[in-house]
Amino acid sequence: MSKYTYRDETGFSKFLVVLIVLSALLNSVAVGSSVMLYDMLVAVQKGAEVTDEVANAHDARQLVIGLVQLAAAIFIGIIFLMWVYRMCRNAHSIENAKLDITPGWAVGWYFVPLANLWKPYQAMKETYEAFINRENDSMILPLWWFAWIVASIMARVSTRFATETDTLDQIMTGVQVTIITDVIAVFLDVVAILMVVTVSRACNERFAVDHFEAATEDWE
C-alpha cells in the first residue's frame, strides 16, 4: 500500500495557471518597455537630443518592471514547486505506479547543478505517465522543458549584458538581449500554462477513474 495519500489539487492548479497568466502579461509589458527604450537609444544614436528627464524616466520604468518581474518570478516559482510536489505525491498515491523520483526530489532536483538540466523533466514525465498509465505521447512536456532551458540560459546572458554599459552600442545590445529574453519568457509562460493544464487534467481524470479517497487531515 502506498504511503502517500491522494488529494484533489484542482483549485491549486487553477491558482497556478492564473499566476502564470499574470506573469505572461507582465513579461509582455516588459517587452514593450524595452522596445520603447531601444527606440530612444536608436534616436540618440542618430543624433536626436534626449533630455535627462526623459532618459531617467525610461531608466526608472525599466527598474520598476525588472524588480516586479524578479518578485513575481520568485513567488510564482515557489508556488510552481509546491504544485510539482503535490502532483508527484498524487502520482505516488497510485498503487503499483512506477516512479523512481520521490515528491521531495521532484522539487529538490531543480537546485542541483547539472542534474537540474534533465532530472526535473524526468520527474514531471514520470508523474504524467503515472496519471495516464502509459508512456508520454504529448509534445507539451518536452516543449515546456526546452523553453525552460532556453529561458534559463537567456536570463544568464541578459544579466551579463546588463553589466556592460560603457558605450551606447553595448547598452543597445543589452536592451536587445533583454527583449529577446522577455519574449522567450512569454513563450515559456504560455507553454507552462499548457503543461500545468495537461498534467492536472490527467490527474483529475485518473482520480475520476480510480475513485481515490479524500485526503486525510495530516496532508502536508
C-alpha positions in Angstrom: 0.0 0.0 0.0 1.3 3.5 -0.9 2.4 5.7 1.9 1.1 8.7 0.0 -2.5 9.9 0.0 -4.3 11.4 -3.0 -5.6 14.9 -2.8 -7.7 16.9 -5.3 -5.5 19.8 -6.4 -7.8 21.3 -9.0 -8.1 24.6 -7.1 -4.3 24.8 -6.6 -3.7 24.1 -10.3 -6.1 26.8 -11.3 -4.4 29.3 -9.0 -1.0 28.5 -10.5 -2.4 29.0 -14.0 -3.8 32.4 -13.1 -0.3 33.4 -11.7 1.4 32.2 -14.9 -1.1 34.2 -17.0 -0.2 37.3 -14.9 3.4 36.5 -15.5 2.9 36.4 -19.2 1.2 39.8 -19.1 4.0 41.2 -17.0 6.7 39.9 -19.3 4.7 41.3 -22.3 4.7 44.7 -20.7 8.5 44.3 -20.1 9.0 43.6 -23.8 7.0 46.8 -24.7 9.0 48.8 -22.2 12.3 47.6 -23.6 11.3 48.3 -27.1 10.5 51.9 -26.1 13.9 52.2 -24.5 15.6 50.8 -27.6 13.7 53.2 -29.8 15.0 56.1 -27.7 18.6 54.8 -27.9 18.3 54.5 -31.7 17.1 58.1 -31.8 20.1 59.1 -29.7 22.5 57.2 -32.0 21.1 59.1 -34.9 21.8 62.4 -33.2 18.5 63.2 -31.6 18.6 65.2 -28.3 17.1 63.4 -25.3 16.7 65.3 -22.1 17.9 63.9 -18.8 14.3 63.8 -17.6 13.2 61.5 -20.5 16.2 59.3 -20.1 15.7 59.0 -16.3 12.0 58.2 -16.9 13.0 55.3 -19.1 15.5 54.0 -16.6 13.1 54.3 -13.7 10.4 52.4 -15.7 12.8 49.6 -16.6 14.0 49.3 -13.0 10.5 49.1 -11.6 9.4 46.5 -14.1 12.6 44.5 -13.5 12.0 44.4 -9.8 8.4 43.4 -10.2 9.5 40.6 -12.6 12.0 39.4 -10.1 9.5 39.4 -7.2 6.9 37.7 -9.4 9.4 35.0 -10.6 10.3 34.2 -7.0 6.7 33.9 -5.8 5.4 32.0 -8.8 8.5 29.8 -8.6 7.6 28.8 -5.1 4.0 28.1 -6.0 5.1 26.1 -9.0 7.4 23.9 -6.9 4.6 23.3 -4.4 2.4 22.2 -7.4 5.2 19.9 -8.6 5.4 18.3 -5.2 1.6 17.8 -4.9 1.3 16.4 -8.4 4.2 13.9 -7.8 2.7 13.0 -4.4 -0.6 12.3 -6.1 1.2 10.1 -8.7 2.9 8.2 -5.8 -0.5 7.5 -4.2 -1.4 5.3 -7.2 -0.9 1.7 -6.3 1.8 0.0 -8.4 2.8 3.2 -10.0 6.4 3.0 -11.4 8.1 6.2 -10.2 11.8 6.5 -9.4 11.8 10.1 -8.1 10.1 10.9 -4.8 7.9 14.1 -4.4 10.8 15.7 -2.4 13.3 15.1 -5.1 10.9 16.2 -7.8 11.4 19.6 -6.2 15.0 19.1 -5.0 16.5 18.3 -8.4 15.7 21.9 -9.5 18.5 23.1 -7.2 21.2 20.5 -8.1 23.6 21.9 -10.7 23.9 19.9 -14.0 21.3 17.4 -12.8 18.7 20.2 -13.0 19.2 20.0 -16.8 17.1 16.8 -17.0 16.0 15.4 -13.6 13.1 17.8 -13.1 11.8 16.9 -16.5 12.2 13.2 -15.7 10.2 13.7 -12.5 7.4 15.5 -14.4 7.4 12.9 -17.1 7.1 10.1 -14.6 4.3 11.9 -12.8 2.3 12.5 -16.0 2.8 8.9 -17.2 1.6 7.6 -13.9 -1.6 9.5 -14.4 -2.2 8.4 -17.9 -0.9 4.9 -17.2 1.2 4.7 -20.3 4.2 6.4 -21.9 4.1 10.1 -22.6 2.6 10.8 -26.0 2.3 14.6 -25.6 4.7 17.2 -27.0 3.8 19.7 -24.3 6.2 18.3 -21.7 9.3 18.3 -24.0 8.4 21.7 -25.4 7.9 23.1 -21.8 11.3 21.8 -20.8 13.0 23.1 -23.9 11.5 26.5 -23.3 12.6 26.3 -19.6 16.2 25.6 -20.6 16.4 28.3 -23.2 14.8 30.8 -20.9 17.2 30.0 -18.1 20.2 30.4 -20.5 18.9 33.7 -21.8 18.3 35.0 -18.3 22.0 34.5 -17.5 23.1 36.0 -20.8 20.8 39.0 -20.2 22.3 39.6 -16.7 25.8 39.5 -18.2 25.0 42.1 -20.9 23.2 44.3 -18.4 26.6 45.0 -16.7 28.2 46.1 -19.9 27.1 49.8 -20.2 30.3 51.6 -21.1 29.2 52.6 -24.6 26.0 53.3 -26.4 26.4 50.2 -28.6 26.8 48.0 -25.5 23.7 49.4 -23.9 21.7 48.9 -27.1 23.0 45.3 -27.4 22.0 44.7 -23.8 18.5 46.0 -24.4 18.2 43.8 -27.5 19.1 40.8 -25.4 16.6 41.8 -22.8 13.9 42.0 -25.4 14.7 38.5 -26.7 14.8 37.2 -23.1 11.4 38.6 -22.2 9.9 37.3 -25.5 11.2 33.8 -24.6 9.8 34.2 -21.1 6.4 34.9 -22.5 6.7 31.8 -24.7 7.7 29.8 -21.6 4.7 31.1 -19.7 2.3 30.1 -22.5 3.8 26.6 -22.7 3.9 26.3 -18.9 0.2 27.0 -18.8 -0.5 24.2 -21.3 1.8 21.9 -19.3 0.1 22.6 -16.0 -3.4 22.1 -17.6 -2.3 18.9 -19.3 -0.8 17.3 -16.1 -3.6 18.5 -13.8 -6.3 17.3 -16.2 -4.6 13.9 -16.4 -4.5 13.8 -12.6 -8.2 14.6 -12.4 -9.1 12.0 -15.0 -7.2 9.4 -13.1 -9.0 10.4 -9.9 -12.3 10.0 -11.6 -11.4 6.5 -12.8 -9.9 5.2 -9.6 -12.0 7.0 -7.1 -9.3 7.8 -4.6 -10.3 8.5 -1.1 -10.3 12.1 0.1 -7.2 13.5 1.7 -6.5 12.9 5.4 -6.1 15.7 7.9 -2.3 15.1 8.1 -1.8 16.0 4.5 1.3 18.2 4.1 
